[in-house]
Amino acid sequence: MPHRTPLSSMAPWFRLESDMADWHAARPADLVHWYAQMLLIRRFEEKLLELEKAGLIHGPAHASIGQEAGAVGAMSVLGAGDRINGTHRAHHQVLMKLVNAVTPKGFDVLNDAFTPEMDEALHRFMAEIMGLTPGYCGGRGGSMHMRHAAAGIMGTSAIVGGNPPHAVGYALADKMLGRDQVSVTFFGDGAAQNGASYEAMNIAAAQRVPTIFFIENNLYGVSTRVNEITRETRISSRGAMLGIPSIEVDGMDVVAVHNAMAEARRIIATEGGPVVVEALLYRHFHQSGSRRGSDFGYRPTDEEDEWLARDPVTTAAARLREMGITSAEDLARIDATVTGRVAAAAATLTETVPGGNALRIPERLWPDPATRDDGILGDLSELAEARILDHGDMACVPTERVKFVTAASETLAAAMERDPRIIVMGEDVHQMRGGVSGFTKGALERWPGRVLPMPISENGFTGVALGAALNGLRPVVEIMFGDFCFTAADQIAHGVGKVRHMFGSGFPVPLVMRVRVSPHTGYGSQHSTDPSALFGLFPGWRIVSPSTAHDYIGLLNAALRCDDPVLVVEHTELYQREFDVPAGDRDFIIPFGRAHVVRPGTACTVLATSVMVAQAVKVAEETGIDAEVIDLRNIDHHGIDWDMIGDSIDRTGRVIIAEQTARSMSMGATWAEGIQSRFFDSLDYEILRVTGGLAAPTVSAVLNRAALGSAADLREALLRITAN
């Protein structure tokens, strides 16, 4: 008979109970302060619901009424330097972090007036939720996307499960930069079923970073109950099974949450992070608005009444009176104070319609529509002092022949010596003497502790890299095959691609993503895509596609100095080719937005990328057609060198756009539109596009070659465009 040996989690997993003895053990002043904070959240969100009903909030305002004890208890153990993020329902956490950051030490709500700084926090936060200029993000973030780094609020995310990886990144930066702080990510039972949350927990555990995963288990994701979507409804089990100490606590009891968070911080301080805290609590209203869930039929009224009887604000008030800490008059005074400050904040953001009683938003508070696209990227001023060495500067510079991949490795190593904030993240990057491509060889020889192995979870570690970039590091993320970017599409698009503009700009996002493209190797449809077009959809990315080792050195160095996210597309066909590069020099840059005329000509202009650059030169020589070949190098919205392209078209009157990738993934249609809108009068012929077929390459060698744009396709286009 087989013998069964029971197994248990390797990490402690327990429920932390609190009772009235814990309330009596707490400082009375703390209890009063925490009660006032819960009531402040309650009155603030009640005012938001009034404003929403009056049509003064554009979009949703997801109230957290009923969940105040979780926010206040959690914030009670955090300092100004500790970081947080949250989800679409984060008013309570963000409000507390904002107010706590400016509340004077020893503030007594019964005897002290709110300071101007405390009032300003209420005013600016409410303005942000209303989409107004005084808001912390200039009104761009609204209710669901909120950031104020000065108070430790690094940015909330409306993508369910999108925010936990970022907090792991904040904590990774703190750990690697030697800062004694913790990062807390708040998310719900619904997000706990999301893959990104698991990926974040796993990476946090593997890297032992000081992250607290605070799960607000309110039983429902919109209208779906947790037991309808998972058999294991004890959500803290997710942490325990990943080797993370995990605590379950009554989230309706502010003292219990305080004790659980204090224990989490103790564990991090003594054993290293992370820790999971699951707070069992309840939101009294529907997903958004002021109606109860029972109004929509998905929650029973007796369940709602049972949880309402445990409301954290009313039960705390009763306990304070029972303990003799406050009187009814004291509680009324606290209520009058916080209600008055919330009303004052709203009054600064509204005015009465002339001749009526309705409220409206003063015109002066709206953002200027002309600023709609401001702040997508920075101004590149950080590159102003860097040394430029482009092809035109090479006449008197000694050169050496170096393989593309060797130049890449040496450039990264030189950059890491120059800047200790640069780290490398990716799958297998720490093995095989430089990872699967050899890129990290030099880094591993000198800084192995800054080359971090990641699990096969591209979405997770891309999100971690974003968080690290927001908190002081300059991560280089390696994606093994271009197709794998689509598994990381959430963080590429909703995270990195939007974060700067969404939060009002004014802060750096220095992240470099290296993507290996291998369409010619027979790996088939799921390992052969050039994903540049995916990144091109989101103008928050810069995209470079170097075709020589010289260009790679210069563009990678620019990317590693840049405060914007940069995608570096690497075609593996180039890796083993040798190129002339400056002898012993791996520290120059090539500025973004500058294309390169590889071959001057007058018959037509060929705009080429990656391996198609050399192909275009070869075909022009073989056919005897005097084509001007321009290596675009920069292929994002902001980096196209329209001046050089325009000068060339003025001379040739004809344009071919040459890309190897499938036509469905080609960026050439966008460039063609840009050419026609700018240089239509200079064109003597339709714009021709050379690409692959519609489908991605398949494994068969014949079909693989047929799927890609080729020299034969270029030859046909050159002959056609110059025939007339």
MOCOR-V698603 format. One record per residue. N is the residue number from 1. RES is the residue in three letters. PHI is phi as a letter, one per 40 degrees, with the letter a starting at -180 (NA if undefined). Layout:
BEGIN
n=N res=RES phi=PHI
n=N res=RES phi=PHI
END
This chain:
BEGIN
n=1 res=MET phi=NA
n=2 res=PRO phi=c
n=3 res=HIS phi=b
n=4 res=ARG phi=c
n=5 res=THR phi=b
n=6 res=PRO phi=d
n=7 res=LEU phi=b
n=8 res=SER phi=b
n=9 res=SER phi=c
n=10 res=MET phi=c
n=11 res=ALA phi=b
n=12 res=PRO phi=c
n=13 res=TRP phi=a
n=14 res=PHE phi=a
n=15 res=ARG phi=c
n=16 res=LEU phi=c
n=17 res=GLU phi=c
n=18 res=SER phi=b
n=19 res=ASP phi=b
n=20 res=MET phi=c
n=21 res=ALA phi=c
n=22 res=ASP phi=c
n=23 res=TRP phi=c
n=24 res=HIS phi=c
n=25 res=ALA phi=c
n=26 res=ALA phi=c
n=27 res=ARG phi=c
n=28 res=PRO phi=d
n=29 res=ALA phi=c
n=30 res=ASP phi=c
n=31 res=LEU phi=c
n=32 res=VAL phi=c
n=33 res=HIS phi=c
n=34 res=TRP phi=c
n=35 res=TYR phi=c
n=36 res=ALA phi=c
n=37 res=GLN phi=c
n=38 res=MET phi=c
n=39 res=LEU phi=c
n=40 res=LEU phi=c
n=41 res=ILE phi=d
n=42 res=ARG phi=d
n=43 res=ARG phi=c
n=44 res=PHE phi=c
n=45 res=GLU phi=c
n=46 res=GLU phi=c
n=47 res=LYS phi=c
n=48 res=LEU phi=d
n=49 res=LEU phi=c
n=50 res=GLU phi=c
n=51 res=LEU phi=c
n=52 res=GLU phi=c
n=53 res=LYS phi=c
n=54 res=ALA phi=c
n=55 res=GLY phi=g
n=56 res=LEU phi=c
n=57 res=ILE phi=b
n=58 res=HIS phi=c
n=59 res=GLY phi=g
n=60 res=PRO phi=c
n=61 res=ALA phi=b
n=62 res=HIS phi=c
n=63 res=ALA phi=c
n=64 res=SER phi=b
n=65 res=ILE phi=d
n=66 res=GLY phi=h
n=67 res=GLN phi=b
n=68 res=GLU phi=c
n=69 res=ALA phi=c
n=70 res=GLY phi=c
n=71 res=ALA phi=c
n=72 res=VAL phi=c
n=73 res=GLY phi=c
n=74 res=ALA phi=c
n=75 res=MET phi=c
n=76 res=SER phi=c
n=77 res=VAL phi=b
n=78 res=LEU phi=b
n=79 res=GLY phi=c
n=80 res=ALA phi=c
n=81 res=GLY phi=c
n=82 res=ASP phi=c
n=83 res=ARG phi=b
n=84 res=ILE phi=b
n=85 res=ASN phi=a
n=86 res=GLY phi=a
n=87 res=THR phi=b
n=88 res=HIS phi=c
n=89 res=ARG phi=b
n=90 res=ALA phi=b
n=91 res=HIS phi=d
n=92 res=HIS phi=c
n=93 res=GLN phi=c
n=94 res=VAL phi=c
n=95 res=LEU phi=d
n=96 res=MET phi=c
n=97 res=LYS phi=c
n=98 res=LEU phi=c
n=99 res=VAL phi=c
n=100 res=ASN phi=c
n=101 res=ALA phi=c
n=102 res=VAL phi=b
n=103 res=THR phi=c
n=104 res=PRO phi=c
n=105 res=LYS phi=c
n=106 res=GLY phi=g
n=107 res=PHE phi=d
n=108 res=ASP phi=b
n=109 res=VAL phi=c
n=110 res=LEU phi=c
n=111 res=ASN phi=b
n=112 res=ASP phi=b
n=113 res=ALA phi=c
n=114 res=PHE phi=d
n=115 res=THR phi=c
n=116 res=PRO phi=d
n=117 res=GLU phi=c
n=118 res=MET phi=c
n=119 res=ASP phi=c
n=120 res=GLU phi=c
n=121 res=ALA phi=c
n=122 res=LEU phi=c
n=123 res=HIS phi=c
n=124 res=ARG phi=c
n=125 res=PHE phi=c
n=126 res=MET phi=c
n=127 res=ALA phi=c
n=128 res=GLU phi=c
n=129 res=ILE phi=c
n=130 res=MET phi=c
n=131 res=GLY phi=g
n=132 res=LEU phi=b
n=133 res=THR phi=d
n=134 res=PRO phi=c
n=135 res=GLY phi=c
n=136 res=TYR phi=c
n=137 res=CYS phi=b
n=138 res=GLY phi=g
n=139 res=GLY phi=g
n=140 res=ARG phi=c
n=141 res=GLY phi=c
n=142 res=GLY phi=g
n=143 res=SER phi=c
n=144 res=MET phi=c
n=145 res=HIS phi=b
n=146 res=MET phi=b
n=147 res=ARG phi=a
n=148 res=HIS phi=a
n=149 res=ALA phi=c
n=150 res=ALA phi=c
n=151 res=ALA phi=b
n=152 res=GLY phi=g
n=153 res=ILE phi=c
n=154 res=MET phi=c
n=155 res=GLY phi=h
n=156 res=THR phi=c
n=157 res=SER phi=b
n=158 res=ALA phi=c
n=159 res=ILE phi=c
n=160 res=VAL phi=c
n=161 res=GLY phi=g
n=162 res=GLY phi=c
n=163 res=ASN phi=c
n=164 res=PRO phi=d
n=165 res=PRO phi=d
n=166 res=HIS phi=c
n=167 res=ALA phi=c
n=168 res=VAL phi=c
n=169 res=GLY phi=c
n=170 res=TYR phi=d
n=171 res=ALA phi=c
n=172 res=LEU phi=c
n=173 res=ALA phi=c
n=174 res=ASP phi=c
n=175 res=LYS phi=c
n=176 res=MET phi=c
n=177 res=LEU phi=c
n=178 res=GLY phi=g
n=179 res=ARG phi=b
n=180 res=ASP phi=c
n=181 res=GLN phi=a
n=182 res=VAL phi=b
n=183 res=SER phi=b
n=184 res=VAL phi=b
n=185 res=THR phi=b
n=186 res=PHE phi=b
n=187 res=PHE phi=a
n=188 res=GLY phi=b
n=189 res=ASP phi=c
n=190 res=GLY phi=c
n=191 res=ALA phi=c
n=192 res=ALA phi=c
n=193 res=GLN phi=c
n=194 res=ASN phi=c
n=195 res=GLY phi=d
n=196 res=ALA phi=c
n=197 res=SER phi=c
n=198 res=TYR phi=c
n=199 res=GLU phi=d
n=200 res=ALA phi=c
n=201 res=MET phi=c
n=202 res=ASN phi=c
n=203 res=ILE phi=c
n=204 res=ALA phi=c
n=205 res=ALA phi=c
n=206 res=ALA phi=c
n=207 res=GLN phi=c
n=208 res=ARG phi=f
n=209 res=VAL phi=c
n=210 res=PRO phi=c
n=211 res=THR phi=b
n=212 res=ILE phi=b
n=213 res=PHE phi=c
n=214 res=PHE phi=c
n=215 res=ILE phi=c
n=216 res=GLU phi=c
n=217 res=ASN phi=c
n=218 res=ASN phi=b
n=219 res=LEU phi=g
n=220 res=TYR phi=b
n=221 res=GLY phi=b
n=222 res=VAL phi=f
n=223 res=SER phi=b
n=224 res=THR phi=c
n=225 res=ARG phi=c
n=226 res=VAL phi=d
n=227 res=ASN phi=c
n=228 res=GLU phi=c
n=229 res=ILE phi=b
n=230 res=THR phi=a
n=231 res=ARG phi=c
n=232 res=GLU phi=c
n=233 res=THR phi=c
n=234 res=ARG phi=c
n=235 res=ILE phi=c
n=236 res=SER phi=c
n=237 res=SER phi=c
n=238 res=ARG phi=c
n=239 res=GLY phi=c
n=240 res=ALA phi=d
n=241 res=MET phi=c
n=242 res=LEU phi=b
n=243 res=GLY phi=g
n=244 res=ILE phi=b
n=245 res=PRO phi=d
n=246 res=SER phi=b
n=247 res=ILE phi=b
n=248 res=GLU phi=b
n=249 res=VAL phi=a
n=250 res=ASP phi=c
n=251 res=GLY phi=c
n=252 res=MET phi=c
n=253 res=ASP phi=b
n=254 res=VAL phi=c
n=255 res=VAL phi=c
n=256 res=ALA phi=c
n=257 res=VAL phi=c
n=258 res=HIS phi=d
n=259 res=ASN phi=c
n=260 res=ALA phi=c
n=261 res=MET phi=c
n=262 res=ALA phi=c
n=263 res=GLU phi=c
n=264 res=ALA phi=c
n=265 res=ARG phi=c
n=266 res=ARG phi=c
n=267 res=ILE phi=c
n=268 res=ILE phi=c
n=269 res=ALA phi=c
n=270 res=THR phi=c
n=271 res=GLU phi=b
n=272 res=GLY phi=g
n=273 res=GLY phi=c
n=274 res=PRO phi=c
n=275 res=VAL phi=a
n=276 res=VAL phi=b
n=277 res=VAL phi=b
n=278 res=GLU phi=b
n=279 res=ALA phi=c
n=280 res=LEU phi=c
n=281 res=LEU phi=a
n=282 res=TYR phi=a
n=283 res=ARG phi=c
n=284 res=HIS phi=c
n=285 res=PHE phi=b
n=286 res=HIS phi=c
n=287 res=GLN phi=d
n=288 res=SER phi=a
n=289 res=GLY phi=g
n=290 res=SER phi=b
n=291 res=ARG phi=c
n=292 res=ARG phi=c
n=293 res=GLY phi=c
n=294 res=SER phi=c
n=295 res=ASP phi=c
n=296 res=PHE phi=b
n=297 res=GLY phi=g
n=298 res=TYR phi=b
n=299 res=ARG phi=b
n=300 res=PRO phi=c
n=301 res=THR phi=c
n=302 res=ASP phi=c
n=303 res=GLU phi=c
n=304 res=GLU phi=c
n=305 res=ASP phi=c
n=306 res=GLU phi=c
n=307 res=TRP phi=c
n=308 res=LEU phi=c
n=309 res=ALA phi=c
n=310 res=ARG phi=b
n=311 res=ASP phi=d
n=312 res=PRO phi=c
n=313 res=VAL phi=c
n=314 res=THR phi=c
n=315 res=THR phi=c
n=316 res=ALA phi=c
n=317 res=ALA phi=c
n=318 res=ALA phi=c
n=319 res=ARG phi=c
n=320 res=LEU phi=c
n=321 res=ARG phi=c
n=322 res=GLU phi=c
n=323 res=MET phi=c
n=324 res=GLY phi=g
n=325 res=ILE phi=c
n=326 res=THR phi=b
n=327 res=SER phi=b
n=328 res=ALA phi=c
n=329 res=GLU phi=c
n=330 res=ASP phi=c
n=331 res=LEU phi=c
n=332 res=ALA phi=c
n=333 res=ARG phi=c
n=334 res=ILE phi=c
n=335 res=ASP phi=c
n=336 res=ALA phi=c
n=337 res=THR phi=c
n=338 res=VAL phi=c
n=339 res=THR phi=c
n=340 res=GLY phi=c
n=341 res=ARG phi=c
n=342 res=VAL phi=c
n=343 res=ALA phi=c
n=344 res=ALA phi=c
n=345 res=ALA phi=c
n=346 res=ALA phi=c
n=347 res=ALA phi=c
n=348 res=THR phi=c
n=349 res=LEU phi=b
n=350 res=THR phi=b
n=351 res=GLU phi=a
n=352 res=THR phi=c
n=353 res=VAL phi=c
n=354 res=PRO phi=d
n=355 res=GLY phi=g
n=356 res=GLY phi=a
n=357 res=ASN phi=b
n=358 res=ALA phi=c
n=359 res=LEU phi=c
n=360 res=ARG phi=a
n=361 res=ILE phi=c
n=362 res=PRO phi=d
n=363 res=GLU phi=d
n=364 res=ARG phi=c
n=365 res=LEU phi=c
n=366 res=TRP phi=c
n=367 res=PRO phi=c
n=368 res=ASP phi=c
n=369 res=PRO phi=d
n=370 res=ALA phi=c
n=371 res=THR phi=c
n=372 res=ARG phi=d
n=373 res=ASP phi=b
n=374 res=ASP phi=c
n=375 res=GLY phi=g
n=376 res=ILE phi=c
n=377 res=LEU phi=b
n=378 res=GLY phi=c
n=379 res=ASP phi=c
n=380 res=LEU phi=g
n=381 res=SER phi=c
n=382 res=GLU phi=c
n=383 res=LEU phi=c
n=384 res=ALA phi=c
n=385 res=GLU phi=c
n=386 res=ALA phi=c
n=387 res=ARG phi=c
n=388 res=ILE phi=c
n=389 res=LEU phi=a
n=390 res=ASP phi=c
n=391 res=HIS phi=d
n=392 res=GLY phi=c
n=393 res=ASP phi=c
n=394 res=MET phi=c
n=395 res=ALA phi=d
n=396 res=CYS phi=b
n=397 res=VAL phi=c
n=398 res=PRO phi=c
n=399 res=THR phi=b
n=400 res=GLU phi=a
n=401 res=ARG phi=c
n=402 res=VAL phi=b
n=403 res=LYS phi=c
n=404 res=PHE phi=d
n=405 res=VAL phi=c
n=406 res=THR phi=c
n=407 res=ALA phi=c
n=408 res=ALA phi=c
n=409 res=SER phi=c
n=410 res=GLU phi=c
n=411 res=THR phi=c
n=412 res=LEU phi=c
n=413 res=ALA phi=c
n=414 res=ALA phi=c
n=415 res=ALA phi=c
n=416 res=MET phi=c
n=417 res=GLU phi=c
n=418 res=ARG phi=c
n=419 res=ASP phi=b
n=420 res=PRO phi=c
n=421 res=ARG phi=c
n=422 res=ILE phi=c
n=423 res=ILE phi=b
n=424 res=VAL phi=b
n=425 res=MET phi=b
n=426 res=GLY phi=i
n=427 res=GLU phi=c
n=428 res=ASP phi=g
n=429 res=VAL phi=c
n=430 res=HIS phi=c
n=431 res=GLN phi=b
n=432 res=MET phi=f
n=433 res=ARG phi=f
n=434 res=GLY phi=h
n=435 res=GLY phi=g
n=436 res=VAL phi=c
n=437 res=SER phi=b
n=438 res=GLY phi=g
n=439 res=PHE phi=c
n=440 res=THR phi=c
n=441 res=LYS phi=d
n=442 res=GLY phi=c
n=443 res=ALA phi=c
n=444 res=LEU phi=c
n=445 res=GLU phi=c
n=446 res=ARG phi=b
n=447 res=TRP phi=b
n=448 res=PRO phi=c
n=449 res=GLY phi=c
n=450 res=ARG phi=b
n=451 res=VAL phi=b
n=452 res=LEU phi=b
n=453 res=PRO phi=c
n=454 res=MET phi=b
n=455 res=PRO phi=c
n=456 res=ILE phi=c
n=457 res=SER phi=a
n=458 res=GLU phi=d
n=459 res=ASN phi=c
n=460 res=GLY phi=c
n=461 res=PHE phi=c
n=462 res=THR phi=c
n=463 res=GLY phi=c
n=464 res=VAL phi=c
n=465 res=ALA phi=c
n=466 res=LEU phi=c
n=467 res=GLY phi=d
n=468 res=ALA phi=c
n=469 res=ALA phi=c
n=470 res=LEU phi=c
n=471 res=ASN phi=b
n=472 res=GLY phi=h
n=473 res=LEU phi=c
n=474 res=ARG phi=b
n=475 res=PRO phi=c
n=476 res=VAL phi=b
n=477 res=VAL phi=b
n=478 res=GLU phi=b
n=479 res=ILE phi=b
n=480 res=MET phi=c
n=481 res=PHE phi=b
n=482 res=GLY phi=d
n=483 res=ASP phi=c
n=484 res=PHE phi=c
n=485 res=CYS phi=c
n=486 res=PHE phi=c
n=487 res=THR phi=c
n=488 res=ALA phi=b
n=489 res=ALA phi=c
n=490 res=ASP phi=d
n=491 res=GLN phi=c
n=492 res=ILE phi=c
n=493 res=ALA phi=c
n=494 res=HIS phi=c
n=495 res=GLY phi=c
n=496 res=VAL phi=c
n=497 res=GLY phi=c
n=498 res=LYS phi=b
n=499 res=VAL phi=c
n=500 res=ARG phi=c
n=501 res=HIS phi=c
n=502 res=MET phi=c
n=503 res=PHE phi=c
n=504 res=GLY phi=g
n=505 res=SER phi=g
n=506 res=GLY phi=g
n=507 res=PHE phi=a
n=508 res=PRO phi=c
n=509 res=VAL phi=b
n=510 res=PRO phi=c
n=511 res=LEU phi=b
n=512 res=VAL phi=b
n=513 res=MET phi=b
n=514 res=ARG phi=c
n=515 res=VAL phi=b
n=516 res=ARG phi=c
n=517 res=VAL phi=b
n=518 res=SER phi=b
n=519 res=PRO phi=c
n=520 res=HIS phi=b
n=521 res=THR phi=c
n=522 res=GLY phi=g
n=523 res=TYR phi=c
n=524 res=GLY phi=g
n=525 res=SER phi=c
n=526 res=GLN phi=c
n=527 res=HIS phi=b
n=528 res=SER phi=b
n=529 res=THR phi=c
n=530 res=ASP phi=c
n=531 res=PRO phi=c
n=532 res=SER phi=d
n=533 res=ALA phi=c
n=534 res=LEU phi=c
n=535 res=PHE phi=c
n=536 res=GLY phi=c
n=537 res=LEU phi=c
n=538 res=PHE phi=b
n=539 res=PRO phi=c
n=540 res=GLY phi=c
n=541 res=TRP phi=b
n=542 res=ARG phi=c
n=543 res=ILE phi=b
n=544 res=VAL phi=b
n=545 res=SER phi=b
n=546 res=PRO phi=c
n=547 res=SER phi=b
n=548 res=THR phi=b
n=549 res=ALA phi=c
n=550 res=HIS phi=c
n=551 res=ASP phi=c
n=552 res=TYR phi=c
n=553 res=ILE phi=d
n=554 res=GLY phi=c
n=555 res=LEU phi=c
n=556 res=LEU phi=c
n=557 res=ASN phi=c
n=558 res=ALA phi=c
n=559 res=ALA phi=c
n=560 res=LEU phi=c
n=561 res=ARG phi=c
n=562 res=CYS phi=c
n=563 res=ASP phi=c
n=564 res=ASP phi=b
n=565 res=PRO phi=c
n=566 res=VAL phi=b
n=567 res=LEU phi=c
n=568 res=VAL phi=b
n=569 res=VAL phi=c
n=570 res=GLU phi=b
n=571 res=HIS phi=c
n=572 res=THR phi=c
n=573 res=GLU phi=c
n=574 res=LEU phi=c
n=575 res=TYR phi=d
n=576 res=GLN phi=c
n=577 res=ARG phi=c
n=578 res=GLU phi=c
n=579 res=PHE phi=b
n=580 res=ASP phi=c
n=581 res=VAL phi=b
n=582 res=PRO phi=d
n=583 res=ALA phi=c
n=584 res=GLY phi=g
n=585 res=ASP phi=b
n=586 res=ARG phi=b
n=587 res=ASP phi=b
n=588 res=PHE phi=c
n=589 res=ILE phi=b
n=590 res=ILE phi=b
n=591 res=PRO phi=c
n=592 res=PHE phi=c
n=593 res=GLY phi=g
n=594 res=ARG phi=b
n=595 res=ALA phi=c
n=596 res=HIS phi=b
n=597 res=VAL phi=c
n=598 res=VAL phi=c
n=599 res=ARG phi=b
n=600 res=PRO phi=c
n=601 res=GLY phi=a
n=602 res=THR phi=b
n=603 res=ALA phi=c
n=604 res=CYS phi=a
n=605 res=THR phi=b
n=606 res=VAL phi=b
n=607 res=LEU phi=c
n=608 res=ALA phi=b
n=609 res=THR phi=b
n=610 res=SER phi=f
n=611 res=VAL phi=c
n=612 res=MET phi=c
n=613 res=VAL phi=c
n=614 res=ALA phi=c
n=615 res=GLN phi=c
n=616 res=ALA phi=c
n=617 res=VAL phi=c
n=618 res=LYS phi=c
n=619 res=VAL phi=c
n=620 res=ALA phi=c
n=621 res=GLU phi=c
n=622 res=GLU phi=c
n=623 res=THR phi=c
n=624 res=GLY phi=g
n=625 res=ILE phi=c
n=626 res=ASP phi=c
n=627 res=ALA phi=c
n=628 res=GLU phi=c
n=629 res=VAL phi=b
n=630 res=ILE phi=b
n=631 res=ASP phi=c
n=632 res=LEU phi=c
n=633 res=ARG phi=g
n=634 res=ASN phi=b
n=635 res=ILE phi=b
n=636 res=ASP phi=c
n=637 res=HIS phi=d
n=638 res=HIS phi=c
n=639 res=GLY phi=b
n=640 res=ILE phi=c
n=641 res=ASP phi=c
n=642 res=TRP phi=c
n=643 res=ASP phi=c
n=644 res=MET phi=c
n=645 res=ILE phi=c
n=646 res=GLY phi=c
n=647 res=ASP phi=c
n=648 res=SER phi=c
n=649 res=ILE phi=c
n=650 res=ASP phi=d
n=651 res=ARG phi=c
n=652 res=THR phi=b
n=653 res=GLY phi=g
n=654 res=ARG phi=b
n=655 res=VAL phi=b
n=656 res=ILE phi=b
n=657 res=ILE phi=b
n=658 res=ALA phi=b
n=659 res=GLU phi=b
n=660 res=GLN phi=c
n=661 res=THR phi=c
n=662 res=ALA phi=d
n=663 res=ARG phi=c
n=664 res=SER phi=c
n=665 res=MET phi=b
n=666 res=SER phi=c
n=667 res=MET phi=c
n=668 res=GLY phi=c
n=669 res=ALA phi=c
n=670 res=THR phi=c
n=671 res=TRP phi=c
n=672 res=ALA phi=c
n=673 res=GLU phi=c
n=674 res=GLY phi=c
n=675 res=ILE phi=c
n=676 res=GLN phi=c
n=677 res=SER phi=c
n=678 res=ARG phi=b
n=679 res=PHE phi=b
n=680 res=PHE phi=d
n=681 res=ASP phi=c
n=682 res=SER phi=c
n=683 res=LEU phi=c
n=684 res=ASP phi=b
n=685 res=TYR phi=a
n=686 res=GLU phi=c
n=687 res=ILE phi=c
n=688 res=LEU phi=c
n=689 res=ARG phi=b
n=690 res=VAL phi=b
n=691 res=THR phi=a
n=692 res=GLY phi=c
n=693 res=GLY phi=c
n=694 res=LEU phi=c
n=695 res=ALA phi=c
n=696 res=ALA phi=c
n=697 res=PRO phi=c
n=698 res=THR phi=b
n=699 res=VAL phi=c
n=700 res=SER phi=d
n=701 res=ALA phi=d
n=702 res=VAL phi=c
n=703 res=LEU phi=c
n=704 res=ASN phi=d
n=705 res=ARG phi=c
n=706 res=ALA phi=c
n=707 res=ALA phi=c
n=708 res=LEU phi=b
n=709 res=GLY phi=c
n=710 res=SER phi=b
n=711 res=ALA phi=c
n=712 res=ALA phi=c
n=713 res=ASP phi=c
n=714 res=LEU phi=c
n=715 res=ARG phi=d
n=716 res=GLU phi=c
n=717 res=ALA phi=c
n=718 res=LEU phi=c
n=719 res=LEU phi=c
n=720 res=ARG phi=c
n=721 res=ILE phi=c
n=722 res=THR phi=b
n=723 res=ALA phi=c
n=724 res=ASN phi=b
END
